[in-house]
Amino acid sequence: MPYATALSAHPVSAYAAGEVIGQLLESFGTEPDLLVLFASASHTGAIDDIVATVAELLKPRVFVGCTASTVVGGDRELEDSPALSLWAARGVLASAHRLEAQARDDGVAVTGFPAGSDLVAEAKALLLLADPYSFPVQPLLDGLRDELGTFLPVIGGLASAGRAPGGNRLVLDGAVHSSGAVAVVLGGTAVDTVVSQGCRPVGEPMIVTKGEGNLVHELAGQPALQRVQDILRSLTPDELELARGGLHLGRVVDESKAEFRRGDFIVRNVLGADSRVGAVAVSDEVEVGATVQLQVRDASTADEDLRELLAGRAASGALVFTCNGRGTHLFGMPDHDASVITDALDGAPLAGMSCAGEIGPVGTRSFLHGFTASVALFRD
């Protein structure tokens, strides 16, 4: 098998490491080309020993990982409980790099990323695991295309085990770090991405005709607040109830399309409105001329969105990065995203984690998301 996964819920770190190593030795063998580890917060204190043992016994060529509040293995999501997961791949060309962010007068500089000429052959995607307290992901995502001269999809997430700076752990080969980020350039096999933001559009698409920063002043030539109120009045009772629970604005990424559907929008929260000037505030900058559409989200919509985006997809293995606000918090039941993805992929080996922010592409740009399930699909 070119891919395999292993999961342990044992609370003792040494036993958990032994269980996942044993499972991989039986199903996969040693010397994977890429090995990814996900560990719960309860294993943070023993992560150095876990990493050393895994590296010694499995002998991975590239070995990365991080700590998280929820660990995914197969069709299970172990939330806020002891868990250790390993995911192994063979036939993947991978190169791993430790990234650090340095503040400058003109912004943030990211060091450690390879030059375009040094990327692995036929690079298909970038796997990124980052510490939210010490590494601002957006500057890397914004500058990556200019740096490489081409679009390289980025997928991954922000470590979620730590509740303060220094509380997370990142793994890069035999070393463990508490800051920065780990990037893995992936090649040698096809890597597809699914980014389920869990929303569906309501109303009609509109053009931003006046705005500044994160304030939208006009939509289609009318005050933005008036437009939003008109749309809300046109919604069904069920849609209106969802909007009351949280209204979102989707911005089209690829304006060249004739019509816009799920997967075409980058979704951001509507923060509020100023009735004095008729403006609406969102949690991102929105440029004049952008096409936008209101969005709503709930458990049913998030379930429908993920299933629809996975329909017809195939993979031999997968990594998932799901929001720590999903899981039982959103769906009222455990294992939702893991079980839906596993079923859709006919049981392909799956591993991953919950994140303090998920990373994934929409159109030809990669973004930092919230309440999203970002999935990397590996195809032979």
C-alpha positions in Angstrom: 0.0 0.0 0.0 1.4 3.5 -0.9 -0.5 5.1 2.1 -1.3 4.0 5.6 -2.6 5.5 8.8 -2.4 4.6 12.5 -4.2 5.9 15.6 -3.9 5.4 19.3 -6.1 6.7 22.1 -3.8 5.4 24.9 -3.2 8.1 27.6 0.4 7.0 28.2 2.7 8.5 25.6 5.1 5.5 25.4 2.3 3.1 24.9 0.6 5.3 22.4 3.8 5.6 20.4 4.3 1.8 20.5 0.7 1.3 19.2 0.9 3.5 16.2 4.4 2.3 15.3 3.3 -1.3 15.5 0.2 -0.6 13.4 2.4 1.0 10.6 5.0 -1.7 10.8 2.3 -4.3 10.2 0.4 -2.5 7.4 3.1 -0.4 5.7 6.6 -1.3 6.8 9.5 1.1 7.3 11.2 3.9 5.4 8.1 5.9 4.2 9.0 8.8 1.9 6.7 11.1 4.0 5.5 10.6 7.6 3.2 13.0 9.3 2.4 12.9 13.0 -0.5 14.5 14.9 -0.4 14.5 18.7 -2.9 15.7 21.3 -2.1 18.3 23.9 -1.7 15.5 26.5 1.4 14.2 24.7 3.1 17.6 24.4 5.5 16.9 27.3 6.6 13.6 25.8 6.8 14.7 22.2 10.6 14.7 22.0 10.7 11.0 23.1 7.8 10.1 20.8 9.5 11.7 17.8 12.8 10.1 18.5 11.2 6.7 18.9 9.2 7.0 15.7 12.2 8.2 13.7 14.4 5.4 15.0 12.0 2.6 14.3 10.2 3.8 11.1 13.1 5.6 9.5 11.1 8.1 7.5 12.9 10.1 4.7 10.8 13.2 5.6 9.1 13.5 9.0 6.8 16.4 10.1 4.0 16.9 12.5 2.4 19.1 15.1 0.2 19.1 18.2 -3.6 19.7 18.1 -6.7 19.8 20.3 -8.3 17.1 18.1 -6.4 14.3 16.3 -7.9 12.6 13.3 -7.1 9.0 12.3 -9.2 7.0 9.8 -12.9 7.8 10.5 -12.3 9.0 14.0 -11.8 12.5 15.6 -10.5 12.3 19.1 -11.5 15.7 20.6 -9.7 17.1 23.7 -8.6 13.6 24.7 -5.3 11.6 24.5 -4.6 10.7 20.8 -1.6 10.1 18.6 -1.9 9.6 14.8 0.6 8.8 12.1 0.2 8.9 8.3 2.7 7.4 6.0 3.2 7.7 2.2 5.4 6.0 -0.3 6.2 7.4 -3.8 5.8 11.0 -2.7 8.6 13.4 -3.5 8.9 15.7 -0.5 11.3 18.2 0.9 10.7 19.8 4.3 11.7 23.2 5.5 11.6 25.2 8.8 10.2 28.7 8.3 10.5 31.7 10.6 8.9 35.1 10.5 10.8 38.3 11.2 9.1 41.6 11.7 10.4 44.5 9.6 9.4 48.1 9.2 7.7 47.4 5.9 5.9 44.2 7.2 6.9 40.6 7.8 9.8 38.7 6.2 9.6 34.9 6.0 12.9 33.0 6.0 13.6 29.4 5.2 11.5 28.8 2.1 13.4 27.3 -0.8 13.9 29.2 -4.0 11.8 28.1 -7.0 14.8 26.4 -8.6 15.3 24.3 -5.4 11.7 22.9 -5.2 11.2 19.1 -5.6 10.6 17.9 -9.1 7.2 18.6 -10.4 6.0 20.3 -7.2 2.2 19.9 -6.9 1.4 21.5 -3.5 2.7 22.8 -0.3 1.8 21.3 3.1 2.1 24.0 5.8 1.9 23.4 9.6 2.3 26.6 11.6 2.3 28.0 15.2 -0.4 30.7 15.3 1.4 32.7 18.0 4.7 33.1 16.2 4.1 32.7 12.5 1.7 35.0 10.5 0.6 32.8 7.7 -1.0 35.4 5.4 2.2 37.2 4.4 3.6 33.8 3.2 0.4 33.0 1.3 0.3 36.6 -0.3 3.9 36.5 -1.4 4.3 32.9 -2.5 3.1 33.3 -6.1 5.4 36.2 -6.7 8.3 34.4 -5.1 7.8 31.2 -7.2 6.5 32.7 -10.4 3.6 30.2 -10.4 0.6 29.1 -8.3 1.4 26.4 -5.8 -1.6 25.3 -3.7 -1.0 25.5 0.0 -3.0 23.3 2.4 -2.6 22.7 6.1 -3.4 24.4 9.4 -2.4 26.2 12.5 -1.4 24.1 15.5 -4.2 24.1 18.1 -2.9 22.4 21.3 -1.3 25.4 22.9 -3.3 28.2 24.6 -0.4 30.6 24.9 2.9 31.3 23.1 5.2 28.3 23.3 2.4 25.8 24.0 2.4 24.2 20.5 5.0 21.8 19.1 6.1 21.4 15.5 8.1 18.4 14.2 10.7 18.6 11.5 12.6 15.3 11.0 14.2 14.5 14.3 13.8 18.0 15.8 10.9 19.5 17.8 10.2 23.3 17.8 7.7 25.5 19.7 7.6 28.4 17.1 7.6 29.1 13.4 6.3 26.8 10.8 7.1 23.7 8.8 6.6 23.5 5.1 6.6 20.4 3.0 6.9 20.7 -0.8 5.0 17.8 -2.3 5.6 16.3 -5.7 5.9 12.9 -7.5 2.1 12.3 -7.3 -1.1 14.1 -8.0 -2.3 16.3 -5.1 -5.9 17.6 -5.3 -7.5 19.9 -2.7 -11.0 20.2 -1.3 -11.8 23.3 0.8 -15.3 23.1 2.4 -16.2 26.4 4.0 -19.5 25.0 5.2 -21.6 27.8 3.7 -24.1 28.3 0.9 -24.9 31.5 -0.9 -28.3 33.3 -0.5 -29.7 36.2 -2.5 -27.9 37.2 -5.7 -24.3 38.1 -6.5 -23.6 41.9 -6.3 -20.7 44.2 -7.3 -19.0 46.3 -4.7 -19.4 49.8 -6.1 -18.0 51.7 -3.1 -15.8 50.7 -0.2 -12.7 51.2 1.8 -10.7 48.6 3.7 -13.1 46.2 5.3 -16.1 48.6 5.0 -18.4 48.0 2.1 -20.3 51.3 1.5 -22.3 50.4 -1.7 -23.4 47.2 -3.3 -24.7 47.5 -6.9 -24.9 51.3 -6.6 -27.0 51.3 -3.4 -26.1 51.6 0.3 -24.7 48.2 1.3 -26.9 48.0 4.5 -30.0 48.6 2.4 -29.0 45.9 0.0 -28.4 43.4 2.8 -31.7 44.2 4.5 -33.6 43.8 1.2 -32.0 40.3 0.7 -32.8 39.3 4.3 -36.4 40.2 3.8 -36.5 37.9 0.7 -35.2 34.8 2.5 -37.2 31.8 3.6 -37.9 31.5 7.3 -35.2 28.8 7.6 -32.6 30.9 5.8 -33.5 33.9 7.9 -33.0 31.9 11.0 -29.5 30.9 9.8 -28.6 34.5 9.0 -29.6 35.5 12.5 -27.2 33.0 13.8 -24.3 34.4 11.8 -24.2 36.2 8.4 -21.2 35.9 6.1 -20.1 37.5 2.9 -18.5 35.5 0.1 -16.1 37.2 -2.3 -15.6 35.7 -5.7 -11.9 34.7 -6.4 -12.1 34.1 -10.1 -14.1 36.8 -11.7 -13.7 35.3 -15.2 -16.4 32.7 -14.5 -19.8 33.1 -16.1 -21.6 32.0 -13.0 -20.6 31.4 -9.4 -21.2 28.4 -7.2 -19.9 26.8 -4.0 -16.1 26.7 -4.1 -15.9 30.0 -6.0 -16.1 32.2 -2.9 -13.7 33.1 -0.1 -16.1 33.5 2.9 -15.6 36.0 5.6 -17.7 37.1 8.6 -20.1 40.1 8.5 -18.9 42.0 11.7 -21.7 44.6 11.8 -23.2 47.6 10.2 -23.2 51.4 10.5 -26.8 52.6 10.0 -25.6 56.3 9.9 -23.8 55.8 6.6 -25.3 52.5 5.4 -22.0 50.6 5.5 -21.4 46.9 6.3 -18.1 45.7 8.0 -16.6 42.4 7.1 -13.5 40.5 8.5 -11.4 41.2 5.4 -10.6 43.9 2.9 -13.0 44.0 0.0 -12.0 45.8 -3.2 -14.2 48.0 -5.3 -15.3 45.9 -8.3 -15.4 42.6 -6.5 -18.4 40.3 -6.8 -19.8 39.3 -3.5 -22.8 37.3 -2.2 -24.3 36.8 1.2 -23.7 33.3 2.8 -25.2 31.3 5.7 -23.9 28.4 7.6 -25.2 25.7 10.0 -24.5 22.0 10.6 -26.8 20.8 7.8 -25.2 23.3 5.3 -21.7 22.3 6.4 -22.5 18.6 6.0 -24.1 19.2 2.6 -21.2 21.4 1.4 -18.5 18.8 2.3 -20.4 16.0 0.7 -21.0 17.9 -2.5 -17.4 19.0 -2.8 -16.2 15.4 -2.3 -18.7 13.8 -4.7 -16.9 12.0 -7.5 -13.5 12.5 -6.0 -11.0 9.7 -5.6 -7.8 9.3 -3.6 -5.4 6.7 -2.3 -4.7 8.7 0.8 -5.7 12.0 2.4 -4.8 14.6 5.0 -7.6 16.7 6.6 -7.4 20.0 8.5 -10.7 20.9 10.1 -11.6 23.8 12.3 -11.7 23.3 16.1 -15.1 25.0 16.0 -16.5 22.1 13.9 -16.6 18.6 15.4 -19.2 18.1 18.1 -19.4 21.9 18.6 -21.0 22.3 15.2 -22.5 18.9 14.3 -23.6 17.7 17.8 -21.9 14.4 17.1 -18.3 13.1 17.0 -16.3 12.1 13.9 -18.4 14.0 11.4 -15.8 15.3 9.0 -13.5 12.2 9.3 -16.3 9.8 8.6 -17.7 11.7 5.7 -14.3 12.0 4.0 -13.4 8.3 4.7 -16.8 7.2 3.2 -16.4 9.4 0.2 -12.9 8.1 -0.5 -13.8 4.4 0.0 -11.8 4.1 3.2 -8.5 5.6 1.9 -6.1 6.1 4.8 -6.9 9.5 6.4 -5.2 11.5 9.2 -5.2 15.1 10.4 -6.1 17.5 13.1 -8.3 20.3 14.2 -6.8 23.7 13.7 -6.8 27.3 15.0 -7.1 28.3 11.3 -7.2 26.2 8.2 -5.2 26.8 5.0 -6.5 25.9 1.6 -6.8 27.2 -2.0 -9.9 28.8 -3.5 -9.5 29.3 -7.2 -5.9 30.2 -7.9 -5.1 31.7 -4.4 -4.5 30.1 -1.0 -6.1 31.6 2.1 -6.3 31.2 5.8 -9.9 30.1 6.7 -12.2 29.6 9.7 -14.9 26.9 10.2 -13.4 25.1 7.2 -12.4 21.5 6.4 -9.4 21.6 4.1 -8.5 18.2 2.6 -5.4 17.1 0.6 -6.2 14.2 -1.7 -3.2 12.1 -2.9 -3.7 10.2 -6.1 -1.3 7.7 -7.6 
